[in-house]
Amino acid sequence: MRVIAGAARGARLWAPPTRETRPTLNMMKEAIFAALGPAAVAERVLDLYAGSGQLGIEALSRGACHADFVDSGRLARRTIGRNLTHTGFTAQGRIWRYRLPGALAVLAKRGRSPYDLVLIDPPYEAPELDAVLAELGTGALLADDAWVAVEHTKRRTLAERYGELVRTGGRRHGDNVYVIFRRQQPER
């Protein structure tokens, strides 16, 4: 794994030494960030099921000011810290030890919002993914025009809408799929 673009371009990233984490392939990461376009240069980023932290670090490398990394695994959090140090983004990243979807309420309570970009790469069989997207769809953690990118297996189907999150695109790459959502507030 490597950082694809930006200030840390080419920097090698480590994966947690566990089978519980499935790192995003560089091809998929590149496709997600290409689909996000200018939205990838977000001010505040939230990387859920962060694993190695590579998605949030990619966003930092491309100009994000801050990224929060959420992962419940001890080895994953240690690896995220190592990768932040290696890429020089330690000051711009904060690592949180929480399980999802409960982590979202904790982050909202601690005033860790609003996020402009949320990157989600859960374990393929994560049963709580719909609950995580529904919670994000309330808008409590999101900036007005926030973007959410989700990678998942082709065997899983996500809804077209989760509250204020509306699907705007996506694409399949082999057995993997990414879906892009954008926050759209109801008309008043």
C-alpha positions as CSV (number, residue, x, y, z in Angstrom):
1,M,0.0,0.0,0.0
2,R,1.2,3.5,-0.8
3,V,-0.2,7.0,-0.7
4,I,-1.3,7.8,-4.3
5,A,-1.2,11.6,-4.5
6,G,-0.4,14.8,-2.7
7,A,2.2,15.7,-0.1
8,A,3.0,12.1,1.0
9,R,2.8,10.6,-2.5
10,G,4.6,7.3,-2.8
11,A,4.9,6.8,1.0
12,R,4.6,3.2,2.0
13,L,1.9,2.3,4.4
14,W,1.7,-0.7,6.7
15,A,-1.3,-2.9,7.3
16,P,-2.2,-4.2,10.7
17,P,-0.8,-7.7,11.3
18,T,-4.2,-9.3,11.6
19,R,-6.7,-11.1,9.4
20,E,-9.5,-8.9,10.7
21,T,-8.4,-6.0,8.5
22,R,-8.7,-6.0,4.7
23,P,-6.8,-3.1,3.2
24,T,-8.3,-1.2,0.3
25,L,-6.5,-2.0,-2.9
26,N,-4.7,1.0,-4.5
27,M,-6.8,0.6,-7.6
28,M,-10.0,1.0,-5.6
29,K,-8.6,3.9,-3.5
30,E,-7.6,5.7,-6.7
31,A,-11.1,5.1,-8.1
32,I,-12.8,6.4,-5.0
33,F,-10.7,9.6,-4.9
34,A,-11.1,10.2,-8.6
35,A,-14.9,9.9,-8.2
36,L,-14.9,12.3,-5.3
37,G,-12.9,14.8,-7.4
38,P,-12.6,18.2,-5.7
39,A,-14.6,16.9,-2.7
40,A,-11.6,14.8,-1.8
41,V,-9.9,18.0,-0.7
42,A,-12.0,18.2,2.5
43,E,-11.3,20.2,5.6
44,R,-12.3,17.6,8.1
45,V,-12.3,13.9,7.3
46,L,-13.7,10.9,9.3
47,D,-12.2,7.5,8.4
48,L,-14.5,4.7,9.8
49,Y,-13.3,1.1,10.3
50,A,-9.9,2.8,9.6
51,G,-7.7,-0.3,9.7
52,S,-4.4,1.0,8.5
53,G,-5.7,4.6,8.1
54,Q,-4.8,4.6,4.5
55,L,-8.0,6.3,3.3
56,G,-7.8,9.2,5.8
57,I,-4.1,9.5,5.2
58,E,-4.8,9.7,1.5
59,A,-7.2,12.6,2.2
60,L,-4.6,14.3,4.4
61,S,-2.0,14.0,1.7
62,R,-4.4,15.6,-0.8
63,G,-4.9,18.6,1.5
64,A,-7.4,17.8,4.2
65,C,-6.7,19.8,7.4
66,H,-7.7,17.1,9.9
67,A,-8.8,13.4,10.0
68,D,-10.3,11.4,12.8
69,F,-9.7,7.6,12.5
70,V,-12.1,5.2,14.2
71,D,-11.2,1.6,14.8
72,S,-11.9,-0.8,17.7
73,G,-8.9,-3.0,17.0
74,R,-5.7,-2.4,19.1
75,L,-3.4,-3.5,16.3
76,A,-5.2,-1.3,13.8
77,R,-4.9,1.7,16.0
78,R,-1.2,1.1,16.6
79,T,-0.7,0.7,12.8
80,I,-2.6,4.0,12.1
81,G,-0.3,5.8,14.5
82,R,2.7,4.3,12.8
83,N,1.4,5.3,9.4
84,L,0.6,8.9,10.6
85,T,4.1,9.2,11.9
86,H,5.7,7.8,8.8
87,T,3.8,10.2,6.5
88,G,4.3,13.3,8.8
89,F,0.6,13.7,9.6
90,T,0.6,13.0,13.3
91,A,-0.6,16.5,14.2
92,Q,-3.5,16.4,11.8
93,G,-4.8,13.0,12.8
94,R,-6.6,11.7,15.9
95,I,-7.3,8.0,16.6
96,W,-10.4,6.9,18.4
97,R,-11.0,3.5,20.0
98,Y,-14.7,2.9,19.6
99,R,-17.0,0.4,18.0
100,L,-19.5,1.4,15.4
101,P,-22.2,2.7,15.3
102,G,-21.8,3.9,18.9
103,A,-18.7,5.8,18.0
104,L,-20.8,8.3,16.0
105,A,-22.8,9.4,19.1
106,V,-19.5,9.8,21.1
107,L,-17.9,11.9,18.3
108,A,-21.0,14.1,18.1
109,K,-21.1,14.6,21.9
110,R,-17.4,15.5,21.9
111,G,-18.0,18.2,19.2
112,R,-15.9,16.4,16.6
113,S,-18.0,17.6,13.7
114,P,-18.9,18.7,11.1
115,Y,-17.1,16.4,8.7
116,D,-16.9,17.3,5.0
117,L,-15.9,13.8,4.0
118,V,-16.5,10.4,5.6
119,L,-14.6,7.3,4.3
120,I,-16.0,3.9,5.2
121,D,-14.3,0.6,4.4
122,P,-16.0,-1.9,6.8
123,P,-15.4,-5.6,7.1
124,Y,-17.5,-7.1,4.3
125,E,-20.0,-8.7,6.6
126,A,-20.4,-5.8,9.0
127,P,-24.0,-6.1,10.0
128,E,-24.1,-2.6,11.4
129,L,-23.2,-0.8,8.2
130,D,-26.8,0.2,7.4
131,A,-27.1,1.6,11.0
132,V,-23.9,3.5,10.6
133,L,-25.2,5.1,7.3
134,A,-28.6,5.8,8.9
135,E,-26.9,7.6,11.8
136,L,-24.7,9.6,9.4
137,G,-27.9,10.3,7.4
138,T,-29.3,12.3,10.4
139,G,-26.7,15.0,9.5
140,A,-25.6,15.4,13.1
141,L,-21.9,14.8,12.2
142,L,-21.9,16.2,8.7
143,A,-21.2,19.6,7.0
144,D,-24.0,20.9,4.8
145,D,-22.7,19.4,1.6
146,A,-20.7,16.5,3.0
147,W,-19.7,13.4,1.0
148,V,-19.6,9.8,2.1
149,A,-17.7,7.1,0.3
150,V,-18.4,3.4,1.1
151,E,-16.5,0.4,-0.1
152,H,-18.2,-3.0,0.1
153,T,-18.5,-6.3,-1.5
154,K,-20.7,-6.8,-4.6
155,R,-22.8,-9.3,-2.6
156,R,-24.1,-6.4,-0.4
157,T,-26.7,-3.9,-1.5
158,L,-26.9,-0.4,0.0
159,A,-30.0,1.8,-0.1
160,E,-30.3,4.7,-2.5
161,R,-30.9,7.0,0.5
162,Y,-30.2,7.1,4.2
163,G,-32.0,10.1,5.7
164,E,-30.1,13.1,4.2
165,L,-27.6,11.0,2.5
166,V,-28.4,10.4,-1.2
167,R,-26.5,8.1,-3.5
168,T,-24.8,10.1,-6.3
169,G,-22.7,7.4,-7.9
170,G,-20.6,4.3,-7.5
171,R,-18.8,1.6,-9.5
172,R,-17.9,-2.0,-9.3
173,H,-14.2,-3.2,-9.5
174,G,-14.0,-6.9,-9.5
175,D,-15.6,-8.2,-6.3
176,N,-15.6,-4.8,-4.7
177,V,-17.9,-1.8,-5.1
178,Y,-17.7,1.7,-4.0
179,V,-20.8,4.0,-3.5
180,I,-20.7,7.7,-3.1
181,F,-23.4,9.6,-1.1
182,R,-23.9,13.3,-0.6
183,R,-25.7,15.1,2.1
184,Q,-28.8,16.8,0.8
185,Q,-30.9,18.7,3.3
186,P,-34.6,18.7,2.9
187,E,-36.2,21.8,1.4
188,R,-37.6,24.2,3.9
